[in-house]
């Protein structure tokens, strides 16, 4: 029986069989991940069938997103099958986090597109306005829920004592509770306005009006008609959550 010499493949042939570029095969060679089985008399690199299988494995692991250093370390292991499951689990976690990050970015893009549709005119400043509104949206919603939770008991007390006066003719309870409710309402309003600022549609600056101006201003659920303290424009300004300044954060840390 005659011996058949094992077929050998050039760099170009390996690249074609694995559907990659010649430079990719050469790169893995320089990284010592895919070492040729032989060198021809002319110095050409020649790869065996096992080398081709190794190259296909490398390509598969790269398609899974595993970095070169990790693949190199995997091949260096005496029992790589014991390590591959751990690596795949780790890579799965990384990919899930990337997917969540991309989904968040898509959501932000969608919100930005919706916000831009509501603008009367397009400008870089307008994009900044939408970005500020989007950033404060969640915190502002949480603040409003908290204020509502504080205001509901006051409303219940005021309404209850009012109807008690109607049905019994005794208005002392209502008159006694009324000043308390008004004080509590003022405190809740003060706490609320201490946590919000307003975005001017004219100069695109965020400003804080005084309590009296904000409290008595005409308003919608998301805007108030105010005079901007930065440019003097009077009109409906968008309510946003007020972020603490660097100085305020430093003062809070000291205390």
VOGU-3710 file (C-alpha; in Angstrom, 3 decimals, decimal comma):
1> xxxxxxxxxx> 0,000/0,000/0,000  1,504/3,307/-1,016  1,646/6,217/1,402  -0,386/9,249/0,394  1,122/12,533/1,393  -1,277/14,788/3,304  -2,642/17,642/1,250  -1,199/21,017/2,104  -2,766/24,413/1,484  -1,248/27,780/0,730
11> xxxxxxxxxx> -2,257/30,947/2,588  -4,532/31,930/-0,290  -6,216/28,526/-0,355  -6,809/28,608/3,413  -8,307/32,088/3,067  -10,650/30,888/0,327  -11,735/27,757/2,238  -12,493/29,814/5,378  -14,031/32,769/3,503  -11,586/35,311/4,918
21> xxxxxxxxxx> -8,911/37,540/3,455  -5,281/36,503/3,001  -4,295/39,272/5,403  -6,518/37,693/8,087  -4,709/34,367/7,769  -1,381/36,173/7,891  -2,478/38,127/10,951  -3,374/34,997/12,898  0,026/33,599/11,899  1,798/36,643/13,360
31> xxxxxxxxxx> -0,230/36,199/16,556  0,937/32,554/16,745  -2,625/31,297/16,732  -2,375/29,626/13,321  1,138/28,339/12,686  1,846/26,697/9,311  2,693/23,001/9,381  5,429/23,352/6,795  7,450/25,825/4,799  8,146/25,169/1,131
41> xxxxxxxxxx> 11,632/25,382/-0,309  10,748/28,861/-1,478  9,624/29,874/2,024  5,886/29,726/1,347  3,703/28,824/4,318  1,808/25,572/3,917  -1,101/24,485/6,091  -2,518/21,024/6,784  -6,172/19,968/6,887  -6,014/20,238/10,698
51> xxxxxxxxxx> -4,706/23,775/10,321  -7,703/24,596/8,135  -10,035/23,168/10,798  -8,239/25,284/13,398  -8,688/28,352/11,207  -12,423/27,663/10,861  -12,646/27,301/14,648  -10,882/30,634/15,088  -13,302/32,278/12,650  -16,275/30,767/14,500
61> xxxxxxxxxx> -15,039/32,024/17,872  -14,382/35,458/16,382  -17,954/35,501/15,017  -19,109/34,913/18,586  -17,250/38,073/19,550  -14,394/36,500/21,506  -11,226/38,642/21,391  -7,974/37,365/19,884  -6,173/37,185/23,229  -8,937/35,025/24,671
71> xxxxxxxxxx> -8,849/32,657/21,690  -5,072/32,437/21,930  -5,307/31,567/25,624  -7,990/28,999/24,885  -5,783/27,135/22,406  -2,954/27,211/24,925  -5,080/25,316/27,472  -4,422/21,605/27,909  -8,185/20,956/28,104  -9,841/23,806/26,181
81> xxxxxxxxxx> -13,253/22,123/26,333  -13,379/22,875/30,078  -12,783/26,557/29,478  -14,972/27,190/26,446  -18,264/26,942/28,357  -17,118/29,588/30,847  -15,951/31,865/28,034  -19,230/31,482/26,178  -21,208/32,302/29,320  -19,118/35,417/29,896
91> xxxxxxxxxx> -19,491/36,455/26,261  -23,237/35,917/26,481  -23,388/38,314/29,441  -21,327/40,927/27,576  -23,540/40,690/24,477  -26,739/41,005/26,544  -25,367/44,172/28,157  -24,475/45,555/24,721  -27,985/44,767/23,455  -29,532/46,601/26,434
101> xxxxxxxxxx> -27,245/49,564/25,759  -28,235/49,655/22,086  -31,929/49,382/22,979  -31,523/52,339/25,337  -29,838/54,320/22,577  -32,647/53,439/20,153  -35,208/54,606/22,703  -33,351/57,909/23,124  -33,193/58,363/19,353  -36,933/57,678/19,087
111> xxxxxxxxxx> -37,706/60,208/21,833  -35,425/62,774/20,199  -37,183/62,289/16,851  -40,586/62,766/18,512  -39,340/65,839/20,336  -37,958/67,418/17,162  -41,313/66,952/15,426  -42,949/69,237/17,994  -40,517/72,112/17,391  -41,573/75,105/15,322
121> xxxxxxxxxx> -38,038/75,654/14,099  -34,987/73,452/13,881  -31,646/74,462/15,391  -28,744/73,028/17,345  -30,104/74,830/20,398  -33,464/73,139/19,893  -31,789/69,723/19,897  -30,153/70,678/23,178  -33,565/71,619/24,578  -34,988/68,200/23,710
131> xxxxxxxxxx> -31,945/66,511/25,235  -32,417/68,407/28,520  -36,127/67,551/28,620  -35,420/63,863/27,919  -32,733/63,716/30,598  -34,980/65,166/33,293  -38,141/63,320/32,244  -37,806/60,380/34,642  -36,754/62,441/37,680  -39,482/64,979/37,020
141> xxxxxxxxxx> -42,105/62,228/36,871  -40,857/60,792/40,179  -40,974/64,256/41,761  -44,559/64,822/40,615  -45,651/61,445/41,985  -44,056/62,302/45,340  -45,722/65,715/45,474  -49,059/64,150/44,552  -48,677/61,624/47,356  -48,131/64,499/49,799
151> xxxxxxxxxx> -50,975/66,613/48,398  -53,680/63,905/48,410  -53,973/63,706/52,249  -54,330/67,506/52,396  -57,072/67,371/49,787  -58,864/64,587/51,664  -58,730/66,531/54,928  -59,979/69,736/53,324  -62,809/68,026/51,405  -63,835/65,867/54,345
161> xxxxxxxxxx> -64,033/68,766/56,773  -65,950/70,823/54,188  -68,649/68,167/53,736  -68,704/67,624/57,487  -69,608/71,302/57,822  -72,348/71,008/55,188  -74,014/67,948/56,727  -73,690/68,943/60,385  -73,751/72,716/60,174  -70,625/72,753/62,354
171> xxxxxxxxxx> -67,946/74,653/60,440  -65,422/74,789/63,264  -63,646/71,643/62,065  -63,343/73,038/58,555  -62,170/76,454/59,766  -59,652/74,816/62,113  -58,183/72,600/59,379  -58,205/75,223/56,606  -55,111/77,188/57,782  -53,235/73,897/58,322
181> xxxxxxxxxx> -54,092/72,685/54,820  -53,088/76,020/53,289  -49,737/75,957/55,101  -49,115/72,365/54,031  -50,038/73,228/50,438  -47,615/76,151/50,486  -44,837/73,918/51,873  -45,472/71,247/49,224  -45,432/73,909/46,501  -42,194/75,376/47,844
191> xxxxxxxxxx> -40,575/71,920/47,934  -41,726/71,296/44,368  -40,441/74,559/42,924  -37,143/74,079/44,754  -36,624/70,940/42,641  -37,561/72,292/39,199  -36,198/74,809/36,728  -37,503/76,135/33,421  -36,122/75,992/29,895  -36,486/79,153/27,849
201> xxxxxxxxxx> -37,486/78,443/24,205  -35,869/81,692/23,065  -32,318/81,607/24,465  -32,306/77,855/25,342  -31,027/78,585/28,853  -32,302/76,910/32,014  -33,357/79,386/34,715  -35,068/79,473/38,108  -37,870/82,006/38,654  -38,768/83,220/42,134
211> xxxxxxxxxx> -41,409/81,271/44,035  -44,139/83,893/43,647  -43,735/84,102/39,849  -43,807/80,339/39,452  -46,696/79,767/41,879  -49,095/82,280/40,293  -48,067/81,787/36,635  -50,462/80,409/34,049  -49,457/76,867/33,286  -50,053/73,591/31,493
221> xxxxxxxxxx> -49,017/70,160/32,858  -45,489/70,653/31,452  -45,001/74,426/30,984  -45,418/77,760/32,804  -45,722/81,255/31,419  -42,679/82,999/32,867  -40,169/85,739/32,147  -36,735/84,281/31,457  -34,149/85,699/33,865  -31,456/85,232/31,215
231> xxxxxxxxxx> -32,873/86,964/28,131  -36,102/88,601/29,361  -38,371/86,612/27,029  -41,903/86,132/28,372  -43,767/83,021/27,320  -44,440/79,414/28,149  -41,243/77,727/29,326  -40,748/73,987/29,670  -40,482/72,569/33,173  -37,380/70,411/33,800
241> xxxxxxxxxx> -35,861/68,743/36,844  -33,231/70,926/38,480  -29,825/69,283/38,739  -27,687/70,227/41,702  -24,737/72,464/40,900  -21,186/71,459/41,722  -21,130/73,954/44,614  -24,361/72,539/46,080  -22,992/68,988/45,880  -19,790/70,051/47,642
251> xxxxx> -21,786/71,788/50,388  -23,958/68,688/50,868  -20,866/66,468/51,155  -19,377/68,783/53,789  -22,547/68,565/55,856
//
